[in-house]
Amino acid sequence: MADGQDWWRGSVTYQIYPRSFMDADGDGIGDLKGITARLDHVAGLGVDAIWVSPVFPSPMADMGYDVSDYCDIDPTFGTLEDFDEMVARAHDLGLKVIIDQVLSHASDQHPHFIESRASRDNEKADWFVWADPKPDGTPPNNWLAIFGGSAWQWDARRRQYYFHNFLPEQPDWNFHNPQVQDYLLDCVRFWLDRGVDGFRLDTVNFYVHDQMLRDNAANPAPGAQEASRPFEMQYTLFSKNRPENLTFLERLRALLDEYEGRAMVGEVGDSHHAIELMGQYTSGGDRLHMAYSFEMLGPDFSPGHFRERVESFFRHAPDGWPCWAFSNHDVPRHVGRWLDHGADQDALARQAAALLLSLEGSICLYQGEELGQVDTVLAFEELTDPEGINFWPERTGRDGCRTPMTWEAEAPNGGFSTADRPWLPVKAPQQARAVSTQRDNDSVLAFYRAMLALRRSDPDLRLGKTEFLNHDDPVLGFRRGEAMICIFNLSPETVSLPLEEPIVPLLDQVAEVSGRDLTLGPNGFVIGRVA
């Protein structure tokens, strides 16, 4: 375990999506007891922490990201006692525990929203974002919801609209009300007192809205008006990213600082200024500890893309701290996104792991990455995700990356569940990459373990500053710290290049080093120390 106040610097966190990790009770849905039973696998990888996606009571309109009670466990996943047992087991194995906090919005079944919508003059009347219609009955402005349609939902009882950035079942809290902030901070304190080591903050730049309810402008980015989601056609200056966000983050940081060794990482969802916001939200030592965005969760797999994102972050926030990820529960798995750049699936999976785990900052891995998994191809009738259902077939949604973890290739449902039908299907391509099939030293899983061990043991690779080397496409090269050299051929073709100085390889793939000459085969790479 990485100990001390700054354990999170350079750390690697493993994201667990509870519904799909391990089903201990046989109902087809993963649960807390299942997570506890499989923590040995996670600890064996050599990561520092786990991030557990939401397990709170929820109607599951958005798979737990619509919270109806912030201080309990949904029976689908178990009990508070099961949660405590999971935390204790993780700590015994040397793992920190980070849990999701969905503070920007609640469920429409949350008791406070039920009270808020009952009238305009009750105690919770202004705990959510309400607004009168325009004289013609239309919503108060042009803000759009991420999942489609207006971000405003009419409520006949109050004869007003309420604001929701996501589904109508996910009303946004009114952060301009200090009582709302106090309530949410108390909910966070509940889990701190229960022993968690930190939080992943969902949609951390969505908390505060513009009180004047000004219209968003059109998105000026090239191609924005051809987006499959209308939300992406707007420049969301007023519906999110408000400067008042920083004030709340400072209050949240002050709360965590009351406890030893706690940390938080924020998800910055933005198509305009994500890197700048990551820097702003982590600067100064009194806001987020870390932030991540979707900047490396897209289709781009080029040296210039990775270099620009890393350099841009530290240029905007020299005292900030990034958390980089290639996959999570909201985007297609990266091996599938980048297959056109790969010689084969395994080679690409190993190279992506080597690249991600060489980056300066902290790292987040998503369950199944260590198996080289790609998305499961699902039929429309198999979908559960509202995004996929609403935008099919142009966008197939997030279910493909959320299908169950596969443990034993020969077991029903890949060893995930004994149920006849799990909540999402386990199909042959995923089952063929189960943990049980990856016992040899050439497997993707074995490489993850080796790469994680190298990052964990080498101070340069974990905490060293980055200096990019001047290589031509498709080669990406950089120095970490005093003496670590990392060079990647981001293509399925062989390349040769000179080295500025001789290196001693520590981990490599289809790489040949001869003095100051380096040959990298398809998706080849070398990570080594200056000789």
N, C-alpha and C positions, 0 to 999 in steps of 0.2 A: 504493500500500500504506500502511495505517496503521501507523506505526512506533512504537517505544518500548515500555516495559514495560506501559503501559496502552492498547495499541492496541485491546484488546477492548472498552473502554468506548464505548458507542454504535455498535459495529460491526454490520455486517450479514453474516451467514453463509448460504451457499447449501448446502442439504443435497443430496448426491448419493447416490442409492440404486443401488449399482454394477450390480446385476443388470439394471437397467432403464434405464440412462443411454445407453450406446452399446456395441454388440457389434462389436468389431474383427476377430474371428476367424471369424465366421459360424456359431457353434454355437448361436445363439439366446439366449445369456446375455450380458449386459453384462460388461465387463472393464476392467482398468486401462488398457490401451492405448486402449480406446474413450474412457475419461474424458480421457486426455491429449489425444486428437485433438479433443475438443470443449471444452477449457478456454477457448478464445478466446471462445466464446459466454458463458461465465460471467463472464469478466473484462470483457466488453463490457457487461454489465449494470451494472457499477459497484459490486459487492459487495467486501467486505474479505477474506473467507475462504471456504473450502469445508469442509464436514463430510462425510467419506466413511464411510458405514455399513460394517459389518464385512466384511472381505475375508480373514479368517484361515482356516486349515484348519478344516473343520467337516463333519460328516455332513449338515448342512442340515436337521435336524429342525425348526428354527425359522429357516430362511433365514439362517444365519450367526451368530445370537445363541446358538448352542450351540458354543462354541469348544473345539477339541481340541488346538490349539497356538497360544499367544499370540504367538509370535515368528517367524511365517512367513506366507506367502501361500497361500491355497487355489489349486490349479492351475486351478480354474474361472475365476479372475480374473487369473492370470498368475504372475509371479515377483517376488521381492524386487527384482530389477533393474528390472522394470516399475514397481514402486512408487517406486523411487528416481527414475526418469525422470519419473513423474507429479509428484512433489514438486518436482523441479528446474524443470519446465515451469511449474508453478503459481507458484513463486517468481519466475521470469523475468517472469511476467505481473502480478506484484504481489499475488498471492493468498497468504494464510496457509493452512496445511493443518492441519485438525483431524480426528482419526480416532476412531472408536468404541472404547471399552474396556468390555468386558462382564465386570465383575469380580465381580458378585454370585453368578454360577453358571458352571459349565463344561459341556462335553459329557460324557455318560456314556462317550464314547470317549477322553477325555483320559487320558493314561497315569497320572496321579496318582489318578484315580478308579478306574481298572482295578486299580491296586495297592491302593487303600484298601478296595475291596469284596472283596478276595481273602481277608482274614482280619481278626481284631480286634486283632492284635498286630504288624502290619507297620509300617514307618516312616511310612507315610501313613495309618495307620488312623483318625486323628482329624482328617484334613485336610478332611473333609466332615461334614455333620451327621447323625450316626447316633443311633438311640434304640431301646431295647427295646420290644416290644409290651406292651400291657396284659395282665393275666392271661388275658383272654378272646381274645387274639390280635389285637385291633383296634389301630389306630394310637395313638401315645402322647398325642395331643390332637386337637382338632377343626379344626386349620388346614386351609384349602382352597387349592387351586391355581387360579391365574387362568384356566387353560384348561379347568377342570372337574375335579370329583372331589377326593379327598383330596390334600393336599400331601405325603403320605407314601407311599413305594413300598417294598414288601417285597422284601428280597433274601435268597434262600434260602441263599447261601453263608455270610453273616454271621449269619443268622437275626435280622436287625434291619431296621428301617425306615430309609430315608434321606429327607431333606427336599428338596423341590423346589417353589419358588414358581410355576414355570411347567410345562413338560412333564416327565414322568418322565425323559426323556433329558437334562434340564438340572439335575443335582444342585447344591445350594447349597454353596459353600465355607464352612468353619467359621472365621469371622473371629475367634473367641475364641482361636484358635491363632496365636501370634505368627509362627510359621514360614510360615503361609499368607499373612499380610500381607507378610512379607518377600519371598516368592516373587512375589506379584502386583506389588509395587513394582519388583522387578527386571524384570518384563515391561514395565512402563511405561517404565522407564529405557531398555530396548532401543530403543523407538521415539523417545524423546527424543534418544538418540545418533544416530539415523538422520535427524534433522532436522525432525521434525514440530513444529508450533507449538503444539499443544495437543490436548485430548481432550474428547470428548463422553462422559460417563459414564452408561451405561445403568443404569436403576433404582437410582439412587444411594442411595435410602433403604431398600433391601432388603438391604444388606450383612450386618447383624448381627441375629441372632435372640435371643430370650429364652432364656437357659440353663436356666431352670426349666421351660421348655416349658409355660407356663400357657395355658389355653384362651383364645381370643378370644371376646369378647362379641358379642351381636347388634348390628348396625349400627342406631343410633337415628335415623338420618336419615329424613325422610319419604319413603315410597315404596321404601325399600331392600329390603323383603321381597318386592317385586314385580319385582325385577331379573331379567334373563334369565340372568345369571351368578351362581351361588350365592356366589362369592367376594365379591361386592359386598354380600351380606347380613351380612357380618361387620365388626365394628369391629377392624381389624387392629393392635391395640395391641402384641401380643407377637410376631407373625411378621415385623414390619418396624418401621421408625421408632424403633429403639432408640437411647438416648442415646450408646451406645458408637460409633455411626456417626461422631460428631464427632471422636473420637480418631483414627480411621483417616483421615478427611479432612484432619486437621491433619498427619499423616505424609505424605499424598499431596501436600499443598500445599508442605511443606518440600522434597520432592523436586523439584517443578517450579521452586521458587525458586532451586535450584542452577543453573538454565539461564536465560539472558536472554530476556525477552519471551515466555514460555510462559503459556498460560491453559487453564482447564478450565471446562466448563459441565456441570452435573449435571441429569439428568432426574429430577424428583420425581414419582413416580406415587402419588397418594393422593387419595381422595375425601373426606377429613375435614379435614385441616389442611395442604393443599398450599401455600397462600400463606405460612402461618406457617413451614413447613419451609423453603421457599425463602429466607425471611429469615434463619432460624436458620443455614442451611447456608452463607450468603454473608456473614455478619456477622463483624466483627473483623479482617478482613484476613489470616487464617491458615487459611481453609477454602477453599471453592469461590470462584472468581472470579465466576461467574454460575450461576444456576439457572433452570430453566424447569419448568412443570408443564402439566397438561392443562386448566387453568382457562379458556383461550381456545380450546380445541380441541373445544368442544362445540356444541350447537345454539343457545345463547343469543346473540342479536344485538340487544342493547338498550343504550341509553346508560347505564342504571344498572349493568348488568353490567360493562361495560368500566371505568367510573369506579370502581366498588367494588374491582375487582381491582387496579388501579394504586394507588389510595389505600391499600388494605389492605397491599400489599407494603411501601410506604415508611413506613407507620405502624409495622409490625412490625420493620422493618430499615432505619432511616434511613441506615445506612452499608453496606447490602447492595446487590446489583446483580441485577436481573432480566434474563432473556432471554425475549422474547415471541415466540410463534409462533401462526399460525392453522391450519397444516396440518403434517403429517409423515407418515411411512410407517406409522403405527399408527392413523390416524383417517381418516374420510371427508374428502375435500378440502372446504375451507371454502366455495367458491363453490356447490357442490352442497348443502351443509348449510344455507346461508342463502338459497337461491333464492326462497323465499317472501317475502323482504324486498327483492327486487330488481325493478327495472323490466325489466331484461334481463340476460343473463349477463355481457356485457361491462361494462355500467355497474356492476354489483355487483362484478366483479373489480377494476375500477379503484378503486372506492371502498374496498374492503377493503385494497388495496395502500396507498392514501393514509393510511388509518387506522393500519394496522400500522406503517408506516414513519414515522409521526409520534409514536409512543409513546416515553416516556422509558425508557431501558434499552438493551439490545442486542436484535437482531432475528435470527430465523432464517426463511429462506424455503425451501420444499420444491420440488424440481425439478418443473417444469410449472405452478407457480403463475403464473409470468410469462406463460403462454399462456392463462390463464383456464380451465384444465382442470377438469372434474368427474370423479367416479369412473366407471370403466368398468363397465357392467352385465354381470355374468358369470353363466353357468349353473353349477349345482352341479358338473357334471363338469369344469369348467374351473378349479376352485379348487385351490390348493396350500396355503393357509394353514390350520394346524390349528384356529385359532379359528373360522374360517368353517365348516370341515368339522364341528367338534364342536357348534356352536350353530345351524347352519342350520335353518330360514330366519329365525329371529328376529334373529340376528346373521349377516351375510353375510361377516364377516371383513375382512381388510385387503388382499386382493388387488386390490380395485377401485381403490385409490389407488396401487398399486405397478406398474400396467401400464406398458409401455415409453414412454419419452420419444419424442415425434414430431418429426422434423427436416424431412423433405421430404414434402409432402402426396401427391405423385404416385408416390413410391417404395414398393416393397413394404415392409410393416411400418413405414410412416412414416419410412423411412430409418434405423430403429434397427438392423436386422439383415438380412442376406441369407439367413438360414435359412428353410426352408419353414415352420417352425412355431417361433416364439420361445417362451420359457418361460411367458409369459402373452400372450394375444392382443392385437393392436392393432386396434381397431374404428373404424368410420367417424366417430363423433363426436369421438374423440381425433385421428384423422388430419386431420380438417378444421381443427384448430387447430394444425397443425404450425408450427414456426418459419418455414418458407418462406412461409406465408400471412400473416405479420404484419409486412410491410415498410412499411406506410403509417403516417403519424403519428398516426392515430386508434386504432391497435391496442393491445391490452392490453400487449403486449411493449414498444411504444414508451413507453407510460405508465410502466411499471416503470423503464425507463432514465431517464426524466425525473425521476421521484420519487426514485430513488436518487441521482441527481446533486444534487438539491436537498438531500437529507439530508446528503450527504457534504460539501457546500460550506458549509452554514450551521451555525455553532457552536450556535445556539439549538436547532435541530431535532435535532442530534446529541447534545448534552450538557446542554441547558437543563433546569431544574427545571419541573415541571408545576403549573399552577394551573387547576383546572376552573372553567368558567363556568356560571352558573345558568340553563340553558335547560330548557324543558319537552320531554318526549318528543314526537316521536322524534328530537330534536336533541341531539347530543353536541358540546360545545365545550370547548376548553381553550387556555390560553396556554402556550407553551414558551419558557423563558428570558425575556429582556428584552422582546422585541417580536414574537414569532411567534404568530399566531392560527390555530387549526385548528378548523373547524366542519363537522359532518357531519349530513346528513339521513338517518337510518337507516331509511328507508321508501320505498315506491314512489309516494308522494303528494307533491305540491308543498307546501312550507311557506314562510312569510314570517316574519321576525323582525327586531327592532331590534338594531343593533350598539352596544356600549358606547362604541366609538371607531372612527373611520374606518380602513379597512385598504386596503392596496395588494395585490391578488391576485398570487400567484406561480404557483400551480397551482390549477385549479378544474375542476369538471364541472357543467354545467347550473346555473350560479350567476350571479346578477346582483347587483352591488353598486352602490348609488346613495346616496352620502353615508353615512348611518348606517342605511340600510335594506338588508336582505339577503333575496333570494329564492333558495331552493334547490329545483330540480326533483327528480324521482325519483332517489334515490341521489346527490343533489347534494352537493357539498362545496366548500369554499374553504380554501386554505392561503395566508396572506398575512402581511405585516408591517404593524404599526401605522403609519399615515400620519404 
